[in-house]
Amino acid sequence: MPLKNNDIQSLFISVFSGLSYGVPIAVVAGILGEPKFLELSATIRAFVSSSLVFGITFGALLTVILTEYLGRRLIVIISGFESFIFAALLSAMFQASAIIVLRLLQGVGIGCICTIACIYVMELASDKYKGTFVFLFQVSITCGNVIGYLLNIIFNYVSSGWRYEFAIAGLPILTLGIGGIFCQESPTRKYSPS
């Protein structure tokens, strides 16, 4: 039985939301081993690593407030473009402090995406596929981690390879933002009294 249009959209949101979280989280593991980052103090390296997670936490809390005003689809679109812009800017930065701030801001968008993704997927998908698509969200996070680690291997010996890794980590996020434009709004949002 072929998938309905809303199931295809739900599958897309599920897979690319997971990748949007998994890849940026994983690439920093290899980036911190590059010469530019080995020169930094342990504290600064810890902030480079954890700033994305702090942003994700803030983004998750922000989504609780924004979802009633913007709806699921618009949050995915805005957060996708916001996170991609900061991923692109990350690849051009030189200062550790700028990298920390930009990863924090990128994390806000990723946190919004990951918080709303499962809800949006559950509301869009047919009953038959709901559990499968939420499962695929989790699998996509893990696949994103693997992709991030593969990027570490590929760019480990490239001069300033970390720049490419930050930029490439933004591609699933950009894909999600663009694809969100073509997805329908959640049926729950359409029929809510607000």
VONU-902449 format. One record per residue (C-alpha): chain; x, y negated, z. Coordinates in nm, 2 decimals, padded with zeros to 4 digits. Each point is the difference from the previous one (the first is absolute). Layout:
<nodes>
  chaine       X       Y       Z
       A       X       Y       Z
...
</nodes>
This chain:
<nodes>
  chaine       X       Y       Z
       A   00.00   00.00   00.00
       A   00.16  -00.33  -00.11
       A   00.05  -00.28   00.26
       A  -00.24  -00.29   00.00
       A   00.13  -00.35  -00.04
       A  -00.03  -00.08   00.37
       A   00.19   00.33   00.08
       A   00.28  -00.11  -00.24
       A   00.02  -00.34   00.17
       A   00.00   00.17   00.34
       A   00.28   00.23  -00.11
       A   00.20  -00.29  -00.13
       A  -00.04  -00.20   00.32
       A   00.09   00.30   00.21
       A   00.33   00.09  -00.19
       A   00.13  -00.35  -00.05
       A  -00.08  -00.11   00.36
       A   00.20   00.28   00.13
       A   00.29  -00.07  -00.24
       A  -00.02  -00.37   00.10
       A   00.07   00.10   00.36
       A   00.24   00.28  -00.06
       A   00.26  -00.14  -00.24
       A   00.08  -00.33   00.19
       A   00.02   00.18   00.33
       A   00.25   00.25  -00.14
       A   00.23  -00.22  -00.21
       A   00.14  -00.18   00.30
       A   00.17   00.32   00.13
       A   00.25  -00.01  -00.29
       A   00.02  -00.37  -00.02
       A   00.13  -00.03   00.35
       A   00.30   00.21  -00.10
       A   00.11  -00.23  -00.27
       A   00.31  -00.22   00.06
       A  -00.20  -00.33   00.02
       A  -00.21   00.14   00.29
       A   00.28   00.19   00.17
       A   00.16  -00.33   00.08
       A  -00.30  -00.11   00.21
       A  -00.04   00.06   00.37
       A  -00.20   00.29   00.12
       A  -00.27  -00.23   00.12
       A  -00.04  -00.18  -00.34
       A  -00.01   00.34  -00.18
       A  -00.27   00.11   00.24
       A  -00.20  -00.30  -00.08
       A   00.05   00.05  -00.38
       A  -00.13   00.36   00.05
       A  -00.29  -00.07   00.23
       A  -00.13  -00.34  -00.13
       A  -00.22   00.18  -00.26
       A  -00.16   00.21   00.27
       A  -00.07  -00.32   00.21
       A  -00.16  -00.15  -00.30
       A  -00.21   00.31  -00.07
       A  -00.13  -00.01   00.36
       A  -00.10  -00.36  -00.04
       A  -00.16   00.07  -00.34
       A  -00.20   00.29   00.15
       A  -00.14  -00.23   00.27
       A  -00.07  -00.27  -00.26
       A  -00.20   00.23  -00.22
       A  -00.25   00.06   00.28
       A  -00.09  -00.37  -00.01
       A   00.03  -00.05  -00.38
       A  -00.20   00.30  -00.12
       A  -00.34  -00.15   00.09
       A   00.08  -00.32  -00.19
       A   00.19   00.13  -00.30
       A  -00.11   00.36  -00.05
       A   00.22   00.30  -00.06
       A   00.08  -00.06  -00.37
       A   00.11  -00.36   00.04
       A   00.23   00.09   00.29
       A   00.16   00.27  -00.22
       A   00.05  -00.25  -00.28
       A   00.13  -00.29   00.21
       A   00.22   00.22   00.22
       A   00.14   00.18  -00.31
       A   00.11  -00.32  -00.16
       A   00.12  -00.16   00.33
       A   00.22   00.31   00.08
       A   00.14   00.02  -00.35
       A   00.10  -00.37   00.00
       A   00.19   00.05   00.32
       A   00.16   00.32  -00.13
       A   00.12  -00.19  -00.31
       A   00.13  -00.28   00.22
       A   00.18   00.25   00.22
       A   00.21   00.11  -00.29
       A   00.13  -00.35  -00.05
       A   00.09  -00.08   00.36
       A   00.35  -00.03   00.14
       A  -00.05  -00.08   00.37
       A  -00.10   00.27   00.25
       A  -00.24  -00.24   00.17
       A  -00.18  -00.06  -00.33
       A  -00.02   00.38  -00.06
       A  -00.15   00.05   00.35
       A  -00.26  -00.27  -00.05
       A  -00.10   00.12  -00.35
       A  -00.03   00.37   00.11
       A  -00.22  -00.12   00.28
       A  -00.22  -00.19  -00.24
       A   00.00   00.29  -00.25
       A  -00.11   00.22   00.29
       A  -00.31  -00.21   00.07
       A  -00.13   00.09  -00.35
       A   00.09   00.36   00.03
       A  -00.17   00.02   00.34
       A  -00.31  -00.14  -00.15
       A   00.01   00.25  -00.29
       A   00.06   00.30   00.23
       A  -00.27  -00.10   00.24
       A  -00.27  -00.05  -00.25
       A   00.10   00.28  -00.25
       A  -00.16   00.30   00.17
       A  -00.32  -00.19   00.07
       A  -00.02  -00.12  -00.36
       A   00.08   00.34  -00.13
       A  -00.27   00.16   00.22
       A  -00.26  -00.25  -00.11
       A   00.08   00.03  -00.38
       A   00.05   00.37  -00.03
       A  -00.28   00.26  -00.06
       A  -00.06   00.22   00.30
       A   00.17   00.29  -00.17
       A   00.34  -00.19  -00.02
       A   00.01  -00.21   00.32
       A   00.21   00.23   00.21
       A   00.23   00.08  -00.30
       A   00.07  -00.36  -00.08
       A   00.08  -00.09   00.37
       A   00.23   00.30   00.01
       A   00.17  -00.13  -00.32
       A   00.05  -00.33   00.17
       A   00.21   00.17   00.26
       A   00.19   00.21  -00.26
       A   00.07  -00.32  -00.20
       A   00.16  -00.15   00.30
       A   00.24   00.29   00.02
       A   00.06   00.00  -00.37
       A   00.07  -00.37   00.03
       A   00.26   00.08   00.27
       A   00.16   00.25  -00.24
       A   00.01  -00.25  -00.28
       A   00.16  -00.26   00.24
       A   00.27   00.25   00.10
       A   00.06   00.09  -00.37
       A   00.04  -00.37  -00.07
       A   00.26  -00.01   00.28
       A   00.20   00.28  -00.17
       A  -00.03  -00.15  -00.35
       A   00.11  -00.35   00.10
       A   00.24   00.09   00.28
       A   00.31  -00.06  -00.23
       A  -00.14  -00.29  -00.20
       A   00.13  -00.34   00.09
       A  -00.28  -00.18   00.19
       A  -00.22   00.30  -00.05
       A  -00.21  -00.10   00.29
       A  -00.15  -00.28  -00.21
       A  -00.13   00.25  -00.25
       A  -00.14   00.21   00.27
       A  -00.20  -00.28   00.16
       A  -00.13  -00.10  -00.35
       A  -00.09   00.35  -00.10
       A  -00.17   00.06   00.33
       A  -00.24  -00.28  -00.10
       A  -00.12   00.17  -00.31
       A  -00.27   00.23   00.16
       A  -00.12  -00.30   00.19
       A  -00.03  -00.21  -00.32
       A  -00.18   00.29  -00.18
       A  -00.24   00.02   00.29
       A  -00.08  -00.37  -00.01
       A  -00.05   00.00  -00.38
       A  -00.21   00.32   00.01
       A  -00.21  -00.14   00.28
       A  -00.13  -00.26  -00.24
       A  -00.16   00.28  -00.20
       A  -00.15   00.18   00.30
       A  -00.35  -00.05   00.12
       A  -00.08  -00.15   00.34
       A  -00.09   00.24   00.27
       A  -00.37   00.10  -00.01
       A  -00.02  -00.08   00.38
       A   00.12  -00.35  -00.07
       A  -00.26  -00.05  -00.28
       A  -00.29   00.09   00.23
       A   00.12  -00.17   00.32
       A  -00.21  -00.30   00.12
       A   00.30  -00.24  -00.01
</nodes>
